[in-house]
Amino acid sequence: MIKTCLEYHQATSYDRFDMSGHALDWANQPTVFKQYPGITSLALPRDLQLPKGKLSAILSEPAAAGLPKRLDLERLSLLLLLSNTHTARARSSEGDVFFRSAASAGALYPTEIYMASHEVKGIDNGLYHFAIQNHSLDPLRKGDVLGLAQGEGGYLTFFLTAIFFRSAWKYRARAYRYHLLDTGHVADNLILALKASKLPFSVAYDFDDAETNRLLGLDDQKEVALAIIHVPGGRGISDHYKEPLPPLPEPMLQASRVSAKENDYPVIREIHEAGNRLTETPPHPPLSPKMGGRGVLAKRMIHEVGMTPKIWTPLETMTPWPEIIDYPDAVFRRRSRRNFVKKALSKQGMDALLRSVCRSDGSPYEQSAAVGFLVGQAEGMEPGFYLLDGKKESWASVSSGQSMARSTSICLDQAWLVNAAVHFLFLANLEVLEKTWGARGYRYAMLTAGRLGQRLYVAAEALGMGCCGIGALYDGEAMEMLGLNQGSRLLYLVAVGNIKRV
C-alpha cells in the first residue's frame, strides 16, 4: 500500500537494468474525448477577438486585482480556446491524432476542464463540461452550484481533472506522474489566458476531494479533480459548495470510462487517496476556511535538494525578448519539437527562457519545486549544471562540464536530446514535501513542474525555438548525475534549443 510521495516515486521509477516489456492494447485504446450521451451541448462562439501582445509583456504584468467587469460567453469561449484547443491533426495507422495547445505525454490528454458559472452573461448559472472536440459546453447541473450570493458580479470557477486510464493505458502505474504534469500544462495555459484578459484569479490544489468529485459527477475510481482556478481571486472556493448536492445520474458517472476494457493500476489510486488527507502545517495562513493551515512551504525547495552554491548571479538587466510571434500564436503553434540543431542560444534568448520560469503569480504552491538547468550551448554561460532562484531572479553554478550526453542517456537514450541547447530540470525533495504537506505535497510539486514546463513550451515557440518535455527517465541515474540528496528526485526535464526549420 502506497502511503507517501517517496514510496510512489520509488515504486514507479525506471531502472535501465530492470525494464519490463509492455505491449499496447490497441483494441482498447482510450478515447481522448469525454462524451455525455443524451446531453445537448451549448455551442461556444468562435468568432473571437484574440488578445494582442507578446508573451513577455503578459508575464511581466502583475495579476489583476478586484472584481472584473461582468463576464460574458465570448470571454469564456476565449479563455477555453486559449487554454486547451485542437491545433492540428495527423493521420496514422491507428487513426487520427489531434494535437492540442497544451502538451501531453504520449498525446493521451488525460485532463478535462469543467466550469461553474455564476451571473455570466449569455449562459445560465450551472456546472458545465468543456467538450473540446467541438468547442462546446455540456450542461451537467443547473443553478448556483457554488452557493454564491446574488449580486456579487460574474464568477467562473474552472475545475481541472484527470482520467486515470487515458495515460495508464501506455504508462501503467507511472501514469499518475503524467496526470499531474499534463494537468499543470493545461493550468498554465488557462492562467496565461486569464492574465492576457486582465482577469483576477486564484489557484487552489487544496480542496475537499470527495465533495469536489461529487460536484463534478466523477467516478472517482476513474477520474479525479486535481486543480481549481477561480475568477475573480481573493475568495475561498471549497467553502462555497451548496449542500447537499445530489449525485449526478449513473450515465453521467459512466462518462469517466474511456475504454471498453480498462486495466486497473491500484498504485495510482493509492497515491492519490494518500493525498486526500489534508495535513495541518502551522503557522501558515489558510487559503480558505475549509482548506486548513497550508500557505507556503516552511523552507523554499531550492534549499532542500542537496546543493548549496555560495555565489549567485542576478539575471542581467531586462532586455527585450527576441520574440518573433505574439502570445496567441505561440499558444496555438506549440508543438513538442525534437529536431534540435547544435547551435548556441543567444544571450537574449537564454535570458528570456530563464525569466519565463521566474515569473510568479503568487501561488502558494510555487515553492514546492526547485528549478535547475543543464547548459550545453548558450552564449555567455559555460557548460554545466546550474540552479535558478526564481524569487530572486538569479542563478548559481553547481558544477561545470558538458553533461548533455549523460543527460540524454538518462532519458531512455533518446538521442535527439543531445542536440538541445539546455535541459531545464524540475526537482523536489519528496521527504520535505511529505513532512510539510503529507502525500498531497506530491501533487503540488508535479503540478508546478507541469505549469513551468508549459511556460517553457510557449516561450520557446514565441522565441522561434524548439521545446520538448521528458517524463520518462532512469530515476536513480538522474539523482546520481545531479548529486541530489537522498530524498530528492528529478520530476521533469524540458529540453529547449534551436531547431531546423523546414
N, C-alpha and C positions, 0 to 999 in steps of 0.2 A: 504494500500500500504506500503510494507516494504521499508524503506529507510536507515536504519542504522544496524550496526553489532548487537547491543544490542536488537533491535526490532526483528530481525530474531531469535536470540538465545532464546529470551523470548518466541516468538510465537511457537517455536518448542521444548520447554522444557517439560520433563516428570514430572508429578506430581503423587505421589503414590495414591492420592485420586481422581484423575480425569484422568483416563486412558480409552480411548475409545477402543472398540474391533475392530479387523481388521482381516478379513479372506483373506488369499492369494488366488488370482485368478490363479490357476494352469493352466487353459486352455490358459492363456495369459502370462505365464512365459516368461520373455525376454531371447532371445538368448545371450550367452556370447561371441559369435564370430561375428565380423563385416565382412560382405562379400560384394564384388562388383561384381554383375553378369556381365558376358561378358568380364571380365578382366583376362588376362593370367598372373599368378603370376610368379615371379622370385624366384626360389628355392635358399635358402641360404646354404652355405656349413655347414656340420655338423661334419666333421672330423677335430676337432679343438684342439689345444693345450691350455689347461686351465692354467691360471696364478698360480704360486706356492706361498706359503707363508701363514702366519697367518693373521687373521683379524687385530690383534693388530699392526702388522708391517705396514699394508696398511693404517690404520687410523693415525698412528704416522708420516707418510711421508707427507711433505708439498705438496700441489698441484703442478703439473708440470707447468713449465713456458715456454714461447717461442712457436715456431712453431713445430709441430710434424713432424716426417718423413712422407712421403706420405702414406696416409691411403689406405687400400685395403678391398676387400669384405670379406676376412676371419676375419679381425679385426672388421669390422662392425657386422658380424654374431656373433662373440664372445660377443660383447657389448650387443647385443639384448638378447642373450642366458642368460647372467648373470643378465640382468635387469628384465626380465619377461618371464618365460617359464613354461611349464607344468612339474610338478614333480610327480604326482600320479593321479590315477583315482579310484573313488569309485562308486559303483552301489547303487541306491536307487529306491524306487517305482515310483519316478517321473522322473527317467532317470539317466544317468551317470553324476557324478560330477567330474570335472577336477580341481585338486589343482594346485596352482601356487607358484612360488618362492616369489612373493610379496603378502603380506597379503591383505585381502579384507573382509569388513563387509558382513556377510551372504554368502560368496563365490559368490558374484554377479558381481564382476570385471567390474566396470564402466569405467576404464581407458584404453585408446587406445594410441598407440605410432605411430607417423608419423615421417618421416625423409627426410630432404632435403640434397642432396649430391652435392658436387662441386669438380670435379677433384679427385674422389676416384677411385683407380684402380680396374677394374673389373665390374664397374657399370656406366651406363650413368648418366650424370647430370640430376637431376629432383627431383620430390616430390614423396614419396612412403609411403604407409601404411604398417605397420608390421602386417602380418597375423600370429598370434601366433599359430593357430590351426595346421599349417603345416610348421612353421618356414620359412616363405617366405615373399616377398615384393610384394605389389600390386602397380604397377606404376599408378600415378594419373596425373602428369604433366611432360612434357619433358623440358629439357633445364635448364639454370641457373636461377632458380625461385627466388633466393635471390638477383640477380643482383650483384654478387661478381665479381671483376675484374679478368681477366685471369692472370695466373702465380703466384697466391698467395698460392699455395700449396693446399693440400686436406682439405676440410672442411666438417663437418657434423653438422647439426642443428636438434636436436630432439624436437618435439612438443608433449606434453602430454595433452590429452583431457579427458573429462568425458561425458559419455552418461547418461543423466538425468534419464531415465525411468528404467535403469538397477537396480539402488538402490531404486528408488522411488516406484517400484513395491511392495517392502516389507516395506520400512521405510517412505514412503509418504513424507510429507513436510520436515521432518527432514533429508532427504537423502542428501541435499547439504553438510551437515557436513561430510558424508561418501565419497562423491565425492572428497572433498578436502583431507581428511585423506588418502584415498586409492591412490590418485594421488601422495601424499607425499611418500607413501610406495614405489611406482614404481620409483619415482625420486631418492630416496636414493640408491636403488639398482643400478640404472644407474650411479650415481655419484661414488659409490664404484667400479663399473666396470671400469670407466674412471681412477680412482686413481690406481687401480691394474694394468691397462695397461699403466700407466705413461703418460697419455694424459692430456693436459691442457683443461680447460673448464670454462665456465661462466654460471651462473644460473640467469634466469630472470622470475619474476612473473609479471613484469610491461611490457606491450606492448599494441599496438593498438588492442583491442579485435575484432572489426569488420573486420579489414584488415586481421588479422591472421586467423579468422574463414573462411573468403572468400578464402584465400590462400589454406587452407586445404580442402575446399569443404564441409563444415559442414552446416547442417541445424541448425542454432544457437538457434532455439526453442527447440531442442532436444539434441544437443551436442555442447560443447564449449571448447576452449583451456584454460588451467589453468597454464601451465608452459612451459618454453623453456630452453633447455640446449644446449649450443653452443660449438663446438670444432673447433679450439682452442679458448681459452679465450682471454680476453683483447680487444675485439672488440664489438661494438654495434650489435644489432640484428634487431630490428624492422625498423631501418633506411635503411636496405638493400633490402627491397622488390622491385621487379621490378614493375613499374607502367606503364600502367594499366594492372592488371591481370584479364583476363576474368573469369567469374564464371564457375565452372565445370558443366557438363551436369546434368540435373534433376535426372536421375537414380543414379548418384553418391551422390547427396544430400539425396536421399531417403534411402541410406545405413545407415543413422543415426537412422532410425526406427528399433526397435529390437523386436517388438511385433505387432500382428495384431490389438490389441486394447490397446492403451496406455492412461492411465488416466493422466490428466494434473494437476499439482500442482503449481498454479501461484506463490506461495510464493518462490519457488526455483528460478524461473526466475526473480522475483522481487529483491531478494538479490544479485543475480549475476549481473543483469543490474544496480543496485545501485552502484556496484563496477566497472562498466565500466568507470565511470567518474573519471579520474585521477586528484588528487588534488596536488597542489604545497605546499611543506613544506620547506622553506628556513632555513638554508643556505647550505643544503647538496649538494654535487656534483651529477650530473646526472649519470645514468648508461649508457646512450647513448643519442645522440642528440634529439631523439624523446620521451624520457622517462620522461622528466621533472626533477624537483629537488627532487628526492627521493633517499636518500642514506641510512642512518641508522636512527633508532628512536632517537629522541632528548634525551630520557631517556630510560635506559635499563628496560625491562619489569619486571625483578626480583625486582625492587624497586617500582613497581606500583600496586602490588596486595594486599597491606594492612598489610604486615609483615615487621618489621624492627629489625631482630636479631642483637645483638651487637657483639657476639663472632663468628668468622668464623674460621674453622679448615681446613688447607690445606690438600689435599689428600696426603697420605703417599708417600715417595719416590718410584718412579716407580719400580714395581717388575714384573717379567714375569707373563703374564696371564696364568691361568691353562687351556689353550685350548687343546681340545682333537682331533679336526679335523681342516683341512685347510680351508681357506676362501671360495673357490668354493663349497666345500662340505657343508659348513654351509648355503650357499645360497640355494642350491638345496634341502637340507633336512629340510629347515624351515617349521614349522607347527604351527598352533595355538594349543598348548598343555595345557590341563587343569587338568591332573592327578597329581596335586601337592601333595607332602607329607610334613608333618610338620617336617622340618629339617632345621637348621640354615644354611645360606650361609656362606661359609668360608670368611675370611678377604680378601684373594686374589680374590675370586670370586666377592665379593661386590665391591672391588676397581676397578676391570675390568669393571663391569657394569657402575659404575659412570664415569669412564674415557671414556667409549664408547660414552656417550652422551655429554661429554665435547669437543670431537674432533671437530674442526671447519674447514670449507673450505673457510672461509672469505666471505660467502654470506651476503649481507647487510640485509637480512630478518631474520637472526638467532635470533636477539634480540626481535622479535615480540611475543615470547612466553617465559614464565618462566618455570623452571623445579623444581618440588618438589618431595618428596618421603616419603611414609609411611613404616617404618620398623616394621616388625613383628618378624622376626628371622634372625639376622645377627651377626656373631661374632664381638665383639668389638664395637657394637653400641646398645644403649638402644632402646627399642620400642618407637616409637614416630613419629612426623611429622618434616621433615627437608626440607630446601631449598638447592639447588645446584647451585653454581655460576660457570657456565662452562668456562667463560672467565678467572676467577682467579683460577679455579680448586680447589674450596674449598666448604665446606658445613657448614650449621649452623642449630642448633636445634631451632625449633619454639615452639613445645610443646611436652611433654613426656606422655607416657602411651600407652597401647595397643589399637589400633583403627581398627584392621583388620576386626573384626566382623561388626563394624558400616560401614566401607567402603564397605564390601560385601553386606550389606543390601541396601546401596545406589545404588549399581549396579544391581538393579532389583532383589535382593535376589538370585543371582546366587551362590549357596552355596559352590561350589568348590573353589571360590576365597579366602575363609578364610584361606586355607592352603598354599597360596603363601607366600614366604618369604618377598617380598617387592612389594608395589604398586607404580609405577612411575606415577607422575601427571604432566600434561602439562596444564599450566594456562595462562590466559591473561586478562588484564583489557580492556574490549571492548570499554569503553568510551575513554581511551587513544588512542587505535587504531584508533577510529573514528576521534578524534581530530587531530591526526598526519597524517593519510593516507586516511581518509574517509572510506567508506564502503569496499573499496578494502583491507583495512588492515585485514579484516576477513580472506581473502584468505591467506595472509602471515602467520598469526598465525596458522591456521589449517593445511596448507601445511607443516609448520615447525614441528608441532606436529606429523604429519604423518611420516615425514622423521625421526625424532628421535625415534618414535615408531618402525619403520622398523629396525633401527640401533640396538635397543634392541632385536628384534626378531633374527637377525643374530648373534649378540654377544652371546645371550643365547644359541643358537644352537651350536656355536663354543665351549662354555664352558660346554656343556652337561647338560644344564638346560632347563626348560620349560618356555614358554612365551605365553601370550595371551592378545590382546588389547581389550578394552571395550569402546565403544562409547555410549552405552545405559545406562543411569543413571538418577536418580532423581536429576535434576539440582539444585533446591533450597536447598535440603538437603546436597548436596556436598558443596555448598557455605557456609552453616551454619557450617558444620563439620570442615571445614578448616579455618574458621574465615576470609574469604576473604572480601575485602571491597565491596562497593555497585556495582561498575562497573565491578568487576572481576568474572570470571567463570572458572570452571574446563572444559577443552575442551576434554580431552582424558585421559584414565587411562590404563596403561600397567602393567600387573601382571607378575612377574618373580619369579621362585623358583626352588627348587629341585623337581624332578618328579620320579614317579615309573617307572622303566624301565622294559619292558616286552620282 
